[in-house]
């Protein structure tokens, strides 16, 4: 939809809003997101408030999810399958990857359903639609922070002292947020038209988990295939977490570059696709 | 000259219709792609039928501070127009200019979440409807007081009664402070006392120089609150002007208030070997001066039928039911009418129902034909007709008038004893 002014409240004098049909690709108008930042806050707050209502564990789930997965992985992959773990205890090795991975998987699921789940809002009130998937991803950060603190607390138990490298973690988090948002935008927009997405997303996440070195080290993959990891940005994130916390593995600038470019492509194309489909959301949802 | 708050030029909205192209699954798309060559041909042939214009060639201007009412039947495009102006959906053609901060109220309780408390929902819903956080904080006490939920403020609203949820939702909405307000049928909520309060709020809003676009089925409210009105039919404007004039044009044209059934072929007419119907009709009484039946209009029910055999005189009895299936009255022609009966021939029984008796809504007439004490024929769905809400205001109440009937009764009030003249009983 073509609109000539950002949020009206930004202007003291009456702004003029022009409403007319839009054609083809439309500008992203990201400044509108800024104007609506309070609503982004409220959407995020609502997701967090509602998420653990009427649960016994409450926010404990933020910790339980990666911890339980770690337990299962440790028993089956670490003990039974004897998957190598770069010389670190398998438990902490997998947990360091599971913390960002759990965030990613949850954020992606939430974001892909964010429009469909808020159908009533879409058909009854205007706001930049980008707020919904964005809030879904941002809301996951609280869980990520909690589980990350637990991870930090566990490190000394395995005789690992956090080093200065921990300072890189915020950058990695920003990176995984962008990945989740980019893919989430695509899925959310397609989901409005094709509800198949609801069934595809869990499957996609499962496959993605296996092509990402979460349960195993990337060193397990033959050298000549390892370049492909650049195409999977989550490989970089997961290995980055291990590098920052455990000091394991290594990464090359080339690989980071490819991953970065990949994320940029997914995010920008996701934004444009989302904005293009946005005009029909209220009609088809 | 001050520029218009809302200027709409040639606005139109087209929807795709037909079950085939509804939000499909990927499978449909794949299946369609396989049949692609075939589909292209059928699509071209039926392209006209696949689209429906919900709104077409809409143009109007609304000056700042004016209240415009939009009337029309279901599916006339009223809500589509509001959705376009509030940017929920995009127009297919034309353009609109909106000058000022827009708030839209297309339903009561937008953004409410049943797991959250009343307090939390006030903030959430307020933010979704476009209020700034600071604004909500500033008006919070006012909102809570208006909603009358004080004690339950920190209870999740899923434990509220539906009336309480409505009150809270409306309270938030009523405290929006946009320059332009788009409202769709919100007066239809809550109990009588609360509705009166909402209405007071609405006229207060209108009095503050806010520009309002008001969609309603409630003719009395449109006439009382609006400066001008527009009537939409099948997506187009068919009348515009003063609210009184537009409302009466609209009511006259919607001939739903009249029912007339005529069976020219006796073989197909309802009846048996004794009686056969010829015509059944409900119409405003000739002296009523109204082309439609409103709650104030006297009307006649006419039945024409053949007595095929003669003998025991025939009499008809009407049972009038309202929409809820309540029997409102029984009226039989045996009680009066006079005239000759009991011979073979075509008869007409007509009955006059006074105005100020029925409530508004759909009514159904069932007929029983008697020969003496015996029912010889019964037709449950003889006629169905609509009694329209009278556009004349009755006090300050715009909601659905409760009760099975809406009689106009005589009232008299006397002051029997002035307080203080004698000791009041305790």
Boltz contact constraints between the chains, C-beta under 6 A:
constraints:
  - contact:
      token1: [A, 1]
      token2: [B, 87]
      max_distance: 6.0
  - contact:
      token1: [A, 1]
      token2: [B, 90]
      max_distance: 6.0
  - contact:
      token1: [A, 8]
      token2: [B, 101]
      max_distance: 6.0
  - contact:
      token1: [A, 14]
      token2: [B, 99]
      max_distance: 6.0
  - contact:
      token1: [A, 14]
      token2: [B, 100]
      max_distance: 6.0
  - contact:
      token1: [A, 16]
      token2: [B, 97]
      max_distance: 6.0
  - contact:
      token1: [A, 16]
      token2: [B, 99]
      max_distance: 6.0
  - contact:
      token1: [A, 17]
      token2: [B, 98]
      max_distance: 6.0
  - contact:
      token1: [A, 18]
      token2: [B, 97]
      max_distance: 6.0
  - contact:
      token1: [A, 19]
      token2: [B, 96]
      max_distance: 6.0
  - contact:
      token1: [A, 20]
      token2: [B, 95]
      max_distance: 6.0
  - contact:
      token1: [A, 21]
      token2: [B, 90]
      max_distance: 6.0
  - contact:
      token1: [A, 21]
      token2: [B, 91]
      max_distance: 6.0
  - contact:
      token1: [A, 21]
      token2: [B, 92]
      max_distance: 6.0
  - contact:
      token1: [A, 38]
      token2: [B, 133]
      max_distance: 6.0
  - contact:
      token1: [A, 39]
      token2: [B, 127]
      max_distance: 6.0
  - contact:
      token1: [A, 42]
      token2: [B, 124]
      max_distance: 6.0
  - contact:
      token1: [A, 42]
      token2: [B, 127]
      max_distance: 6.0
  - contact:
      token1: [A, 46]
      token2: [B, 124]
      max_distance: 6.0
  - contact:
      token1: [A, 50]
      token2: [B, 115]
      max_distance: 6.0
  - contact:
      token1: [A, 53]
      token2: [B, 115]
      max_distance: 6.0
  - contact:
      token1: [A, 124]
      token2: [B, 106]
      max_distance: 6.0
  - contact:
      token1: [A, 124]
      token2: [B, 107]
      max_distance: 6.0
  - contact:
      token1: [A, 124]
      token2: [B, 110]
      max_distance: 6.0
  - contact:
      token1: [A, 125]
      token2: [B, 110]
      max_distance: 6.0
  - contact:
      token1: [A, 125]
      token2: [B, 128]
      max_distance: 6.0
  - contact:
      token1: [A, 126]
      token2: [B, 86]
      max_distance: 6.0
  - contact:
      token1: [A, 126]
      token2: [B, 87]
      max_distance: 6.0
  - contact:
      token1: [A, 126]
      token2: [B, 88]
      max_distance: 6.0
  - contact:
      token1: [A, 194]
      token2: [B, 26]
      max_distance: 6.0
  - contact:
      token1: [A, 196]
      token2: [B, 25]
      max_distance: 6.0
  - contact:
      token1: [A, 196]
      token2: [B, 26]
      max_distance: 6.0
  - contact:
      token1: [A, 279]
      token2: [B, 90]
      max_distance: 6.0
  - contact:
      token1: [A, 282]
      token2: [B, 88]
      max_distance: 6.0
  - contact:
      token1: [A, 282]
      token2: [B, 89]
      max_distance: 6.0
  - contact:
      token1: [A, 283]
      token2: [B, 89]
      max_distance: 6.0
  - contact:
      token1: [A, 284]
      token2: [B, 23]
      max_distance: 6.0
